[in-house]
Amino acid sequence: MSSSDAPQTARACVGLGAVLAVALGTLWLALAGHLDLYINPRYAVFTIVLAAIAVPASVAGLIAVARGHGHAHDDEAAHEHPVRRSGGAARHAGAALGWIAACVTIGITAAMLVLPPTTLSARTAQQRSIDSATLSDATGSGAQVSLLGSGSVDTSHYGVKDWAALIRQTTDASSLVGRRVELSGFVVPGAAGSFTLTRFVISCCAVDAQPVGLAVVTDGSVPSSGRWVTVSGALASNSDQSADARIVVRATTIRTIAQPEDPYEY
């Protein structure tokens, strides 16, 4: 094995080790019931199958690399002239990189197993711009958005995403005034006496999560940032004409709740 092969071997170990670490972490999250905190549930089976394949494949790859390294080293040592053995320093450096890669792999895997999974926060919601133009149409109905506000459409199952999409896309927001809602989400602070009731919508995984929300006004105190609450009230026209939100939820009750097991909408 030439001295230039050592870094290549180390890079192979790093890559295979990273695959192994991610695969093991994914399987652990699935077994612990936390995988849906990171990906859309409809991709769970596909992801688990890929992870289950990746574990033995990456282990086999690491074994093959180690055996190839050992055989090449033995053959080279048998035919190497003593003067040319100075290249051993490069091989030792490659071996050291391999050990570092192994330690990093073990560290990443241990961290994924030990550290508790966390959800996206209110700070992340503020950074990603709540209710951007990429917000998709309301879900749960094949009707046009303009028809969702009619009395013939059952909106009792609507979540934050559905109402946010409906309010943003309808041409006659006044038809929604007076609608009773009861919705749960976390608090993103706003102006005095108001906040945005927010949920993250995941299309594929947490990386593409889009925060959506409804403006809530209250005569009482505003819950602290990031706190999960259930808001009951009615939709009303926003008295603040300078605000972006045309429709707000005028809260009658705000109840603090624990974070749901599935905090995202899809």
Residue frames relative to the residue before (quaternion, step in Angstrom):
aa qw qx qy qz dx dy dz
M 1.0000 0.0000 0.0000 0.0000 0.00 0.00 0.00
S 0.3550 -0.7444 0.5250 0.2101 3.60 -0.70 1.04
S 0.6514 -0.5320 0.3697 0.3949 3.51 -1.26 0.42
S 0.6378 0.5397 -0.3328 0.4374 3.59 1.12 -0.58
D 0.6006 0.5736 -0.3586 0.4263 3.58 1.24 -0.37
A 0.5628 0.6389 -0.3873 0.3536 3.58 1.11 -0.59
P 0.6746 0.4700 -0.3235 0.4684 3.65 0.79 -0.80
Q 0.6213 0.5375 -0.3471 0.4523 3.59 1.06 -0.70
T 0.6365 0.5180 -0.3220 0.4721 3.55 1.03 -0.80
A 0.6490 0.5186 -0.3148 0.4590 3.56 0.97 -0.86
R 0.6531 0.5076 -0.3174 0.4637 3.59 0.96 -0.83
A 0.6266 0.5278 -0.3360 0.4646 3.58 1.05 -0.75
C 0.6516 0.5123 -0.3143 0.4627 3.56 1.00 -0.82
V 0.6318 0.5318 -0.3297 0.4574 3.58 1.01 -0.82
G 0.6852 0.4953 -0.2891 0.4490 3.57 0.86 -0.97
L 0.6867 0.4676 -0.2806 0.4808 3.57 0.87 -0.96
G 0.6412 0.5261 -0.3278 0.4523 3.57 1.02 -0.75
A 0.6375 0.5217 -0.3269 0.4633 3.57 1.02 -0.78
V 0.6339 0.5203 -0.3242 0.4716 3.58 0.99 -0.83
L 0.6574 0.5121 -0.3076 0.4592 3.58 0.93 -0.89
A 0.6602 0.5155 -0.3142 0.4469 3.58 0.93 -0.89
V 0.6740 0.4871 -0.2952 0.4705 3.58 0.90 -0.92
A 0.6544 0.5160 -0.3176 0.4523 3.59 0.95 -0.84
L 0.6634 0.4907 -0.3087 0.4732 3.59 0.92 -0.87
G 0.6508 0.5142 -0.3170 0.4600 3.58 0.97 -0.82
T 0.6393 0.5297 -0.3206 0.4561 3.57 1.01 -0.80
L 0.6660 0.4913 -0.3032 0.4723 3.58 0.92 -0.88
W 0.6368 0.5214 -0.3331 0.4601 3.57 1.01 -0.74
L 0.6467 0.5119 -0.3205 0.4659 3.59 0.94 -0.86
A 0.6404 0.5197 -0.3247 0.4629 3.57 1.02 -0.78
L 0.6749 0.4896 -0.2958 0.4661 3.59 0.92 -0.89
A 0.7019 0.4555 -0.2634 0.4801 3.58 1.05 -0.75
G 0.4848 -0.6901 0.4195 0.3358 3.59 1.27 -0.14
H 0.5690 0.6153 -0.3727 0.3984 3.60 1.20 0.43
L 0.4071 0.7413 -0.4686 0.2552 3.59 1.20 0.01
D 0.6435 0.5401 -0.3311 0.4296 3.59 1.08 -0.66
L 0.5415 0.5864 -0.4191 0.4327 3.61 1.24 0.05
Y 0.7496 0.3876 -0.1922 0.5009 3.55 1.27 -0.33
I 0.8012 0.1362 -0.0735 0.5780 3.61 1.10 -0.55
N 0.6070 -0.5238 0.4477 0.3959 3.52 -1.32 0.32
P 0.5467 -0.6580 0.4006 0.3281 3.63 -0.79 0.95
R 0.6213 0.5641 -0.3704 0.3982 3.61 1.03 -0.57
Y 0.6864 0.4426 -0.2810 0.5040 3.58 1.27 -0.28
A 0.3970 0.7637 -0.4513 0.2357 3.59 1.28 -0.04
V 0.6837 0.4894 -0.3042 0.4477 3.60 0.77 -1.01
F 0.6442 0.5273 -0.3116 0.4581 3.56 0.94 -0.91
T 0.6768 0.4977 -0.2899 0.4586 3.57 0.93 -0.94
I 0.6546 0.5141 -0.3137 0.4569 3.58 0.95 -0.86
V 0.6412 0.5218 -0.3239 0.4601 3.58 0.97 -0.84
L 0.6573 0.5042 -0.3089 0.4672 3.59 0.92 -0.88
A 0.6575 0.5056 -0.3138 0.4621 3.58 0.96 -0.84
A 0.6461 0.5239 -0.3181 0.4549 3.57 1.00 -0.82
I 0.6566 0.4806 -0.3050 0.4949 3.58 1.11 -0.64
A 0.6608 0.5489 -0.3081 0.4087 3.56 0.98 -0.87
V 0.6070 0.5822 -0.3683 0.3961 3.61 1.02 -0.70
P 0.7369 0.3794 -0.2675 0.4914 3.67 0.58 -0.97
A 0.6195 0.5524 -0.3555 0.4297 3.60 1.06 -0.67
S 0.6893 0.4649 -0.2867 0.4759 3.60 0.90 -0.87
V 0.6148 0.5279 -0.3492 0.4705 3.59 1.05 -0.69
A 0.6497 0.5052 -0.3125 0.4743 3.59 0.95 -0.88
G 0.6405 0.5257 -0.3244 0.4562 3.59 1.01 -0.77
L 0.6551 0.5056 -0.3138 0.4655 3.59 0.95 -0.84
I 0.6431 0.5141 -0.3228 0.4669 3.57 1.00 -0.80
A 0.6529 0.5161 -0.3123 0.4581 3.58 0.96 -0.89
V 0.6532 0.5045 -0.3170 0.4673 3.59 0.96 -0.83
A 0.6585 0.5118 -0.3119 0.4552 3.58 0.95 -0.87
R 0.6662 0.4909 -0.3063 0.4706 3.60 0.94 -0.84
G 0.6509 0.5138 -0.3180 0.4596 3.57 0.96 -0.84
H 0.6368 0.5236 -0.3213 0.4660 3.55 1.05 -0.78
G 0.6748 0.5082 -0.2948 0.4466 3.56 0.95 -0.92
H 0.6718 0.4962 -0.3016 0.4599 3.59 0.90 -0.89
A 0.6631 0.5034 -0.3087 0.4600 3.56 0.93 -0.88
H 0.6417 0.5266 -0.3223 0.4550 3.54 1.04 -0.79
D 0.6576 0.5090 -0.3112 0.4600 3.61 0.95 -0.85
D 0.6662 0.5003 -0.3080 0.4594 3.59 0.92 -0.91
E 0.6718 0.4945 -0.3086 0.4572 3.56 0.92 -0.84
A 0.6440 0.5300 -0.3272 0.4442 3.56 1.01 -0.82
A 0.6497 0.5363 -0.3209 0.4328 3.59 1.04 -0.74
H 0.7810 0.3230 -0.1614 0.5096 3.60 1.04 -0.69
E 0.5201 0.6780 -0.3993 0.3323 3.56 1.23 -0.06
H 0.4002 -0.6861 0.5549 0.2473 3.55 -1.00 0.85
P 0.5959 -0.6095 0.3738 0.3656 3.62 -0.91 0.84
V 0.6413 0.5453 -0.3419 0.4178 3.58 1.01 -0.74
R 0.7151 0.4673 -0.2519 0.4548 3.56 1.11 -0.69
R 0.4999 0.6872 -0.4190 0.3199 3.58 1.22 0.01
S 0.4097 0.7068 -0.4790 0.3211 3.55 1.25 0.17
G 0.5629 0.6079 -0.3800 0.4115 3.56 1.25 -0.39
G 0.4679 0.6902 -0.4377 0.3362 3.58 1.24 -0.14
A 0.5738 0.5918 -0.3838 0.4162 3.57 1.11 -0.56
A 0.6521 0.5030 -0.3120 0.4737 3.57 0.99 -0.81
R 0.6478 0.5112 -0.3271 0.4605 3.56 1.02 -0.79
H 0.6377 0.5184 -0.3271 0.4665 3.56 1.03 -0.77
A 0.6237 0.5311 -0.3360 0.4649 3.56 1.08 -0.73
G 0.6445 0.5164 -0.3140 0.4683 3.57 1.04 -0.81
A 0.6410 0.5171 -0.3182 0.4695 3.55 1.03 -0.81
A 0.6346 0.5283 -0.3275 0.4592 3.57 1.03 -0.79
L 0.6359 0.5174 -0.3248 0.4717 3.56 1.02 -0.79
G 0.6233 0.5440 -0.3356 0.4506 3.55 1.06 -0.75
W 0.6598 0.4939 -0.3011 0.4796 3.58 0.98 -0.86
I 0.6220 0.5290 -0.3404 0.4663 3.57 1.03 -0.75
A 0.6399 0.5236 -0.3211 0.4618 3.57 1.00 -0.87
A 0.6445 0.5197 -0.3218 0.4592 3.57 0.99 -0.83
C 0.6591 0.5085 -0.3083 0.4603 3.58 0.96 -0.85
V 0.6388 0.5169 -0.3235 0.4692 3.57 1.02 -0.83
T 0.6372 0.5332 -0.3218 0.4539 3.58 0.98 -0.86
I 0.6666 0.4932 -0.2941 0.4753 3.55 0.92 -0.96
G 0.6537 0.5284 -0.3142 0.4414 3.57 0.98 -0.86
I 0.6577 0.5039 -0.3095 0.4666 3.58 0.93 -0.91
T 0.6605 0.5101 -0.3069 0.4575 3.56 0.93 -0.93
A 0.6629 0.5058 -0.3054 0.4598 3.58 0.91 -0.92
A 0.6432 0.5257 -0.3258 0.4514 3.58 0.98 -0.82
M 0.6650 0.5010 -0.3041 0.4630 3.58 0.96 -0.84
L 0.6815 0.4836 -0.2887 0.4672 3.57 1.11 -0.67
V 0.7472 0.4284 -0.2148 0.4604 3.57 1.00 -0.85
L 0.7099 0.4573 -0.2756 0.4593 3.58 0.83 -0.97
P 0.4628 -0.6870 0.4752 0.2968 3.61 -0.87 0.83
P 0.4870 -0.6517 0.4834 0.3234 3.61 -0.99 0.74
T 0.1655 -0.7910 0.5841 0.0759 3.56 -1.05 0.75
T 0.4210 -0.6893 0.5290 0.2603 3.53 -1.21 0.51
L 0.6407 -0.4988 0.4061 0.4194 3.55 -1.30 0.20
S 0.3707 -0.7851 0.4728 0.1507 3.54 -0.95 0.93
A 0.6866 -0.4475 0.3728 0.4351 3.53 -1.38 0.06
R 0.6095 0.5486 -0.3546 0.4492 3.60 1.05 -0.67
T 0.6410 0.5143 -0.3166 0.4738 3.57 1.01 -0.81
A 0.6261 0.5427 -0.3348 0.4487 3.58 1.01 -0.80
Q 0.6684 0.4943 -0.3018 0.4668 3.57 0.95 -0.84
Q 0.6569 0.5171 -0.3079 0.4543 3.57 1.05 -0.77
R 0.7388 0.4250 -0.2278 0.4708 3.59 1.06 -0.74
S 0.4689 -0.7091 0.4262 0.3094 3.62 1.23 0.14
I 0.2815 -0.7906 0.5271 0.1337 3.54 -0.28 1.32
D 0.8510 0.0816 -0.1056 0.5080 3.55 -1.04 0.93
S 0.1194 0.7950 -0.5804 0.1298 3.57 0.65 1.10
A 0.7038 -0.4832 0.3263 0.4059 3.56 -1.30 0.18
T 0.6077 0.5687 -0.3582 0.4230 3.59 1.25 -0.23
L 0.3970 0.7243 -0.4821 0.2921 3.59 1.25 -0.01
S 0.3729 -0.7570 0.4962 0.2039 3.55 -0.73 1.09
D 0.6823 -0.4698 0.3604 0.4289 3.54 -1.32 0.17
A 0.6436 -0.5120 0.3980 0.4064 3.53 -1.27 0.41
T 0.3633 -0.7488 0.5231 0.1837 3.53 -1.03 0.83
G 0.7023 0.5123 -0.3291 0.3688 3.53 -1.34 0.06
S 0.7853 0.1903 -0.1343 0.5736 3.61 1.19 0.04
G 0.3842 -0.7249 0.5244 0.2276 3.54 -1.04 0.74
A 0.4934 0.6728 -0.4246 0.3515 3.60 1.27 -0.11
Q 0.5932 -0.5443 0.4482 0.3887 3.53 -1.28 0.36
V 0.6349 -0.5570 0.3734 0.3837 3.55 -1.14 0.67
S 0.6339 0.5592 -0.3340 0.4170 3.59 1.01 -0.77
L 0.6878 0.4696 -0.2829 0.4757 3.58 1.20 -0.45
L 0.5388 0.6667 -0.4002 0.3240 3.58 1.19 -0.38
G 0.6678 0.5053 -0.3085 0.4511 3.56 1.17 -0.47
S 0.5091 0.6578 -0.4268 0.3549 3.57 1.23 -0.08
G 0.6267 -0.5803 0.3766 0.3586 3.53 -1.20 0.51
S 0.6276 0.5701 -0.3382 0.4082 3.58 1.17 -0.42
V 0.6536 0.4994 -0.3085 0.4777 3.59 1.27 -0.22
D 0.3579 -0.7327 0.5434 0.1993 3.55 -0.83 1.05
T 0.0746 -0.8198 0.5678 0.0080 3.58 -0.55 1.16
S 0.3628 0.7694 -0.4697 0.2362 3.59 1.25 0.18
H 0.7100 0.4382 -0.2579 0.4872 3.59 1.14 -0.58
Y 0.4396 0.7170 -0.4535 0.2948 3.60 1.23 -0.03
G 0.2561 -0.7470 0.5951 0.1492 3.52 -1.12 0.78
V 0.7648 -0.3390 0.2610 0.4818 3.55 -1.31 -0.19
K 0.6404 0.5317 -0.3359 0.4409 3.59 0.91 -0.84
D 0.6693 0.5200 -0.3074 0.4326 3.58 0.85 -0.96
W 0.6973 0.4595 -0.2793 0.4740 3.56 0.84 -0.95
A 0.6347 0.5313 -0.3357 0.4497 3.58 0.99 -0.78
A 0.6657 0.4891 -0.2992 0.4776 3.57 0.97 -0.86
L 0.6470 0.5310 -0.3164 0.4463 3.56 0.96 -0.86
I 0.6787 0.4893 -0.2887 0.4654 3.57 0.86 -0.97
R 0.6945 0.4948 -0.2855 0.4373 3.58 0.92 -0.89
Q 0.7755 0.3956 -0.1851 0.4558 3.57 1.03 -0.79
T 0.5889 0.5925 -0.3894 0.3879 3.60 1.10 -0.48
T 0.4218 -0.7147 0.5046 0.2382 3.57 -1.11 0.72
D 0.7485 0.2936 -0.1748 0.5684 3.58 1.23 -0.36
A 0.1370 -0.8392 0.5237 0.0519 3.55 0.29 1.29
S 0.5744 0.6155 -0.3800 0.3832 3.59 1.15 -0.54
S 0.5979 0.5799 -0.3636 0.4172 3.58 1.16 -0.53
L 0.6631 0.5049 -0.3019 0.4629 3.58 1.23 -0.34
V 0.4975 0.6742 -0.4265 0.3407 3.58 1.23 -0.37
G 0.7726 0.3180 -0.2627 0.4827 3.54 -0.91 0.99
R 0.4909 0.6588 -0.4359 0.3675 3.59 1.21 -0.24
R 0.3428 -0.7359 0.5487 0.1995 3.57 -0.87 0.99
V 0.0141 -0.7948 0.6064 -0.0167 3.57 -0.96 0.87
E 0.0445 -0.7362 0.6724 0.0627 3.51 -1.34 0.46
L 0.0960 0.8257 -0.5329 0.1580 3.53 -0.27 1.31
S 0.2441 -0.7620 0.5856 0.1297 3.53 -1.22 0.63
G 0.2338 0.7478 -0.5979 0.1695 3.53 -1.11 0.75
F 0.5177 -0.6151 0.4693 0.3654 3.55 -1.26 -0.19
V 0.5513 -0.6635 0.4324 0.2624 3.51 -1.25 0.63
V 0.0390 -0.7223 0.6898 0.0295 3.51 -1.07 0.94
P 0.4105 -0.7581 0.4400 0.2512 3.61 -0.36 1.18
G 0.1430 -0.7756 0.6102 0.0756 3.55 -1.19 0.68
A 0.7777 -0.2407 0.2215 0.5368 3.54 -1.07 -0.76
A 0.7376 -0.4122 0.2854 0.4524 3.56 -1.27 0.20
G 0.8357 0.1631 -0.1469 0.5035 3.55 -0.84 1.02
S 0.7376 0.3427 -0.2332 0.5330 3.58 1.19 0.31
F 0.0133 0.7621 -0.6470 -0.0205 3.54 -1.33 0.30
T 0.4271 -0.6679 0.5375 0.2875 3.55 -1.31 0.16
L 0.2871 -0.7304 0.5970 0.1665 3.55 -0.76 1.10
T 0.0480 -0.8703 0.4845 -0.0739 3.55 -0.29 1.30
R 0.0122 -0.7423 0.6690 0.0371 3.51 -1.29 0.61
F 0.3899 -0.6743 0.5660 0.2700 3.54 -1.24 0.46
V 0.2077 -0.7518 0.6161 0.1094 3.55 -1.01 0.89
I 0.1414 -0.8048 0.5749 0.0424 3.57 -0.71 1.11
S 0.2564 -0.7579 0.5839 0.1375 3.55 -0.80 1.04
C 0.8062 0.0885 -0.0169 0.5847 3.56 0.90 -0.96
C 0.7842 -0.1668 0.1598 0.5758 3.57 0.61 -1.14
A 0.7416 -0.4323 0.2807 0.4294 3.55 -1.33 0.13
V 0.5580 0.6175 -0.3906 0.3934 3.60 1.16 -0.50
D 0.7665 0.3375 -0.1929 0.5111 3.61 0.97 -0.81
A 0.3152 0.7818 -0.4922 0.2172 3.60 1.24 0.23
Q 0.1623 -0.7890 0.5902 0.0527 3.55 -0.90 1.02
P 0.3156 -0.7533 0.5383 0.2080 3.63 -0.68 0.99
V 0.0281 -0.7703 0.6370 0.0046 3.57 -0.97 0.89
G 0.0422 0.8382 -0.5406 0.0577 3.57 -1.04 0.62
L 0.3253 -0.7002 0.6024 0.2027 3.48 -1.43 0.19
A 0.4345 -0.6770 0.5263 0.2756 3.55 -0.97 0.85
V 0.1034 -0.7886 0.6058 0.0197 3.56 -0.92 0.98
V 0.1031 -0.7697 0.6270 0.0608 3.57 -0.94 0.91
T 0.0244 -0.8045 0.5923 -0.0369 3.54 -1.03 0.83
D 0.4295 -0.6799 0.5297 0.2696 3.54 -1.18 0.58
G 0.6455 0.5053 -0.3157 0.4778 3.55 1.30 -0.22
S 0.7248 -0.4022 0.3149 0.4624 3.53 -1.26 -0.39
V 0.4327 -0.6820 0.5295 0.2595 3.55 -1.16 0.68
P 0.4646 -0.6793 0.4818 0.3009 3.63 -0.79 0.94
S 0.6141 -0.5748 0.3988 0.3653 3.55 -1.20 0.51
S 0.6569 -0.5398 0.3686 0.3758 3.54 -1.20 0.60
G 0.8070 0.2618 -0.2169 0.4829 3.54 -0.96 0.95
R 0.5248 0.6420 -0.4136 0.3761 3.60 1.22 -0.21
W 0.3592 -0.7199 0.5518 0.2196 3.58 -0.98 0.85
V 0.0256 0.8038 -0.5898 0.0733 3.55 -0.86 1.03
T 0.2750 -0.6851 0.6354 0.2266 3.51 -1.38 0.25
V 0.1548 -0.8016 0.5761 0.0405 3.54 -0.70 1.15
S 0.0821 -0.7614 0.6420 0.0371 3.55 -0.95 0.95
G 0.3376 0.7344 -0.5330 0.2500 3.55 -0.92 0.88
A 0.4788 -0.6466 0.5081 0.3075 3.54 -1.23 -0.44
L 0.5239 -0.6125 0.4905 0.3313 3.53 -1.20 0.60
A 0.0194 0.7969 -0.6013 0.0547 3.56 -0.99 0.86
S 0.5715 -0.5622 0.4606 0.3810 3.55 -1.25 0.40
N 0.4650 -0.6793 0.4940 0.2798 3.54 -1.01 0.82
S 0.3686 -0.7485 0.5117 0.2053 3.58 -0.68 1.10
D 0.6336 0.4978 -0.3272 0.4936 3.56 1.25 -0.39
Q 0.2598 -0.8199 0.4937 0.1290 3.56 -0.09 1.31
S 0.6472 0.5286 -0.3217 0.4453 3.59 1.18 -0.44
A 0.5622 0.6161 -0.3837 0.3965 3.59 1.25 -0.26
D 0.5631 -0.6099 0.4418 0.3403 3.56 -1.20 0.55
A 0.6783 0.4937 -0.2912 0.4597 3.59 1.04 -0.77
R 0.3096 -0.7583 0.5471 0.1724 3.58 -0.72 1.10
I 0.7740 0.2232 -0.0941 0.5850 3.54 1.10 -0.83
V 0.0790 -0.7850 0.6138 0.0279 3.57 -1.00 0.86
V 0.4280 -0.6304 0.5639 0.3184 3.52 -1.33 0.17
R 0.1911 -0.7551 0.6157 0.1195 3.55 -0.69 1.08
A 0.2799 -0.8248 0.4748 0.1264 3.52 -0.19 1.36
T 0.2339 -0.7356 0.6181 0.1489 3.53 -1.11 0.81
T 0.7811 0.0170 -0.0181 0.6239 3.57 1.15 -0.67
I 0.0857 -0.7517 0.6520 0.0501 3.53 -1.18 0.72
R 0.0472 -0.8238 0.5638 -0.0353 3.54 -0.50 1.22
T 0.3877 -0.7203 0.5305 0.2225 3.56 -0.83 1.01
I 0.0443 -0.7974 0.6016 -0.0153 3.57 -0.92 0.95
A 0.5532 -0.5578 0.4843 0.3850 3.54 -1.32 0.16
Q 0.6078 -0.5418 0.4212 0.3995 3.57 -1.16 0.49
P 0.4678 -0.6836 0.4727 0.3007 3.64 -0.79 0.92
E 0.6170 -0.5380 0.4169 0.3951 3.57 -1.21 0.45
D 0.7523 0.1809 -0.1241 0.6213 3.57 1.11 -0.68
P 0.1316 -0.8619 0.4855 0.0638 3.60 0.03 1.23
Y 0.6577 0.5337 -0.3031 0.4367 3.58 1.25 -0.22
E 0.2792 -0.6907 0.6271 0.2276 3.52 -1.39 0.22
Y 0.2638 -0.7950 0.5372 0.0984 3.56 -1.17 0.64
